[in-house]
Amino acid sequence: MKELVELLAKSLVDNPDQVEVREIDSERSTIIELQVAPDDMGKVIGKQGKIARAIRTLTKAAAAKEGKRVVVEIMR
């Protein structure tokens, strides 16, 4: 999942070298924290959160194939 989120984020932003993705595993789910440059925050979130919602939908679909639960958080 981490690689998927990283690939999506790097393709959206102007500064792909500043994209950081951390994966935190817990008993019930996996939390993926996405951090980008402040200038690129709007590109990752999108108008009314549509891009962020799409990223979350893709990761949830990929996780469902593996029988897991994934939460994507976009950090400042």
Secondary structure, DSSP 4 states (H G I P E B T S, - for coil): -HHHHHHHHHHH-S-GGG-EEEEEE-SS-EEEEEE--GGGHHHHH-GGGHHHHHHHHHHHHHHHHTT--EEEEEE-
